[in-house]
Amino acid sequence: MPKYLIERNIPGAAKLTPEQLREISATSNKVVAGLDRPYNWITSYVAGDKIYCVHEADSAETVYRHAREGGFPADLVTEIASEIGPQTARA
């Protein structure tokens, strides 16, 4: 299944409380459970006024649907072409 990098512009994201982050997570999980297709939220990073997420889905449209139904932004959705890291140099 393709992986997507999602950029969400949320002013003050880095100042969200643990409770607010739990609520966002619960909403996302509820939407995922209601989708009629495979979908996997891998991880998210909160930084400044943005949240960056990595999700697996059958298409970018499914990622946008997840965002619409969850009530959170998906300002940019890009399919991840490759993953690299320190271990890539040793391959």
Backbone bond lengths (Angstrom), bond angles and torsions (degrees), N, CA, C in turn:
res aa  C-N    CA-C-N  psi(-1)  N-CA   C-N-CA  omega(-1)  CA-C   N-CA-C  phi
1 M - - - 1.450 - - 1.526 108.05 -
2 P 1.315 118.22 136.21 1.470 120.76 179.64 1.530 112.12 -62.34
3 K 1.331 115.32 149.92 1.471 121.89 173.98 1.516 107.86 -106.09
4 Y 1.337 115.40 145.63 1.454 121.96 -179.55 1.522 110.39 -127.99
5 L 1.334 114.99 141.06 1.455 122.16 171.07 1.520 106.43 -97.85
6 I 1.331 116.09 126.39 1.460 122.00 -176.65 1.518 108.58 -116.93
7 E 1.329 115.75 128.78 1.459 121.29 176.01 1.518 107.91 -106.16
8 R 1.326 115.92 122.60 1.465 121.84 179.83 1.527 108.34 -116.65
9 N 1.317 116.93 118.21 1.460 121.39 176.85 1.523 108.21 -86.49
10 I 1.324 115.01 112.93 1.467 121.96 -178.45 1.522 106.86 -135.18
11 P 1.334 118.33 98.22 1.464 120.14 -179.59 1.535 111.08 -51.72
12 G 1.316 115.52 130.49 1.461 121.06 179.80 1.522 114.14 76.44
13 A 1.317 118.08 17.25 1.473 120.91 -177.15 1.521 112.15 -53.44
14 A 1.321 117.24 -41.55 1.465 120.46 -178.08 1.524 112.76 -66.24
15 K 1.315 117.09 -14.03 1.464 121.37 179.82 1.528 112.27 -99.69
16 L 1.350 117.58 4.02 1.456 119.79 177.12 1.523 109.02 -62.90
17 T 1.311 116.25 139.59 1.462 121.20 -179.46 1.528 110.18 -78.21
18 P 1.320 116.74 161.66 1.474 119.14 175.06 1.532 111.98 -55.13
19 E 1.312 117.60 -37.47 1.475 120.64 178.48 1.525 110.87 -65.15
20 Q 1.328 117.35 -43.20 1.465 120.52 178.00 1.531 110.98 -63.04
21 L 1.321 116.92 -40.13 1.466 120.48 178.13 1.525 110.69 -65.79
22 R 1.344 117.32 -37.69 1.465 120.67 176.00 1.525 110.51 -62.84
23 E 1.335 116.97 -41.78 1.470 120.79 179.31 1.529 111.09 -63.57
24 I 1.326 116.82 -42.82 1.467 120.73 177.51 1.524 109.50 -61.38
25 S 1.325 116.65 -44.29 1.468 121.05 179.56 1.520 111.33 -62.11
26 A 1.326 116.74 -43.93 1.465 120.55 179.92 1.523 110.73 -63.23
27 T 1.326 116.89 -40.94 1.462 120.35 177.99 1.520 110.44 -62.87
28 S 1.329 116.41 -45.98 1.463 120.31 178.91 1.525 110.72 -59.63
29 N 1.320 117.29 -46.73 1.465 121.19 -179.59 1.524 111.60 -61.14
30 K 1.325 116.67 -39.07 1.468 120.93 179.13 1.528 110.28 -63.91
31 V 1.328 116.48 -43.65 1.470 120.15 179.14 1.523 110.42 -64.26
32 V 1.333 116.89 -44.82 1.466 120.67 179.12 1.531 110.01 -57.39
33 A 1.327 117.03 -43.46 1.470 121.01 -178.98 1.530 111.89 -63.19
34 G 1.340 116.67 -27.01 1.457 120.54 -178.28 1.520 114.87 -92.18
35 L 1.321 117.43 -6.42 1.466 119.88 178.44 1.521 109.12 -70.85
36 D 1.305 116.27 148.97 1.459 121.01 -179.11 1.523 112.18 -95.54
37 R 1.326 115.61 26.90 1.460 120.52 -177.91 1.524 109.08 -154.49
38 P 1.342 117.43 162.65 1.467 120.10 179.24 1.534 111.18 -62.68
39 Y 1.318 115.43 139.66 1.463 121.63 179.97 1.513 107.19 -157.70
40 N 1.321 117.10 135.26 1.455 120.83 -178.40 1.527 110.10 -137.43
41 W 1.319 115.59 120.30 1.466 121.23 173.60 1.520 105.87 -87.09
42 I 1.322 117.12 117.51 1.460 121.25 -176.39 1.520 111.40 -87.78
43 T 1.343 117.38 -55.39 1.465 120.70 -179.91 1.518 109.39 -165.73
44 S 1.325 115.07 165.83 1.465 121.32 174.81 1.519 109.19 -141.58
45 Y 1.330 114.90 151.99 1.462 122.71 178.22 1.514 108.42 -125.13
46 V 1.314 116.73 129.30 1.455 122.50 178.87 1.523 107.26 -102.03
47 A 1.333 116.67 123.42 1.464 121.30 -176.50 1.515 109.46 -149.96
48 G 1.321 116.21 119.41 1.464 119.62 178.04 1.514 111.24 59.65
49 D 1.325 115.75 -124.83 1.461 121.81 -179.21 1.522 112.36 -100.87
50 K 1.328 116.40 25.95 1.463 120.09 -177.21 1.520 111.25 -138.68
51 I 1.314 114.32 155.06 1.455 121.84 167.01 1.523 105.65 -123.80
52 Y 1.325 115.52 126.39 1.461 122.05 178.02 1.524 107.16 -106.67
53 C 1.327 116.65 128.48 1.454 121.28 -176.69 1.522 110.41 -124.02
54 V 1.317 115.02 151.23 1.454 121.65 171.41 1.526 106.81 -119.10
55 H 1.316 115.01 120.39 1.462 121.59 179.63 1.520 109.26 -128.64
56 E 1.320 116.25 153.34 1.457 122.69 169.72 1.519 107.86 -107.01
57 A 1.320 115.83 133.52 1.464 120.75 179.92 1.517 108.58 -156.31
58 D 1.321 115.63 165.15 1.460 119.14 179.86 1.524 112.59 -73.89
59 S 1.345 117.01 -21.09 1.464 119.67 -179.51 1.526 110.25 -162.24
60 A 1.323 115.49 162.29 1.467 120.55 175.35 1.526 110.12 -62.88
61 E 1.328 117.55 -34.76 1.471 120.25 179.15 1.532 110.79 -60.86
62 T 1.316 117.83 -36.07 1.466 120.29 177.21 1.520 110.48 -66.60
63 V 1.324 117.54 -36.68 1.468 121.24 175.93 1.528 109.68 -63.09
64 Y 1.326 117.01 -45.09 1.473 120.20 177.93 1.529 110.95 -63.68
65 R 1.316 116.84 -38.51 1.480 120.33 177.63 1.526 109.90 -61.27
66 H 1.329 116.88 -46.02 1.468 121.55 177.85 1.534 109.99 -54.77
67 A 1.325 116.65 -45.17 1.470 120.95 -179.54 1.528 111.04 -65.06
68 R 1.323 117.22 -45.73 1.476 120.49 179.96 1.519 110.89 -59.20
69 E 1.334 115.78 -49.07 1.461 119.84 -176.92 1.524 111.76 -68.60
70 G 1.321 117.43 -26.50 1.457 121.01 178.44 1.512 113.75 -86.26
71 G 1.332 115.75 -15.57 1.460 119.60 179.60 1.513 113.66 77.89
72 F 1.342 117.05 24.16 1.461 119.02 175.89 1.522 109.58 -123.23
73 P 1.341 116.17 156.69 1.465 119.58 -174.94 1.528 113.05 -73.12
74 A 1.308 114.28 153.97 1.473 122.48 168.56 1.523 103.96 -137.68
75 D 1.326 115.22 81.05 1.463 120.89 -173.00 1.516 112.78 -71.16
76 L 1.320 116.63 -30.42 1.456 120.70 178.71 1.521 107.70 -146.75
77 V 1.326 115.94 126.59 1.465 122.27 177.27 1.520 106.94 -124.05
78 T 1.339 116.26 119.04 1.454 121.83 -176.61 1.517 109.41 -128.72
79 E 1.331 116.46 130.50 1.458 119.29 176.39 1.531 109.12 -69.52
80 I 1.318 116.12 134.51 1.459 121.91 179.63 1.525 107.88 -80.49
81 A 1.316 116.03 122.08 1.471 121.38 -177.62 1.522 111.51 -83.49
82 S 1.332 117.36 -38.03 1.465 122.41 -176.93 1.514 108.86 -154.69
83 E 1.312 114.40 161.88 1.461 120.77 172.47 1.522 107.46 -123.58
84 I 1.336 115.84 136.84 1.454 120.76 176.46 1.513 109.66 -134.76
85 G 1.288 115.95 162.96 1.450 122.25 177.28 1.523 108.46 -169.48
86 P 1.323 118.59 -170.78 1.449 120.81 -178.62 1.529 112.71 -55.86
87 Q 1.326 116.09 -34.84 1.455 120.51 -178.29 1.524 112.30 -68.06
88 T 1.312 118.62 -19.52 1.462 122.01 179.78 1.531 110.73 -61.08
89 A 1.307 117.53 -35.32 1.471 122.01 -179.33 1.525 111.39 -65.65
90 R 1.325 116.26 -23.53 1.470 120.39 -177.82 1.522 112.32 -93.52
91 A 1.300 117.17 -4.78 1.487 120.23 -176.39 1.515 111.77 -73.80
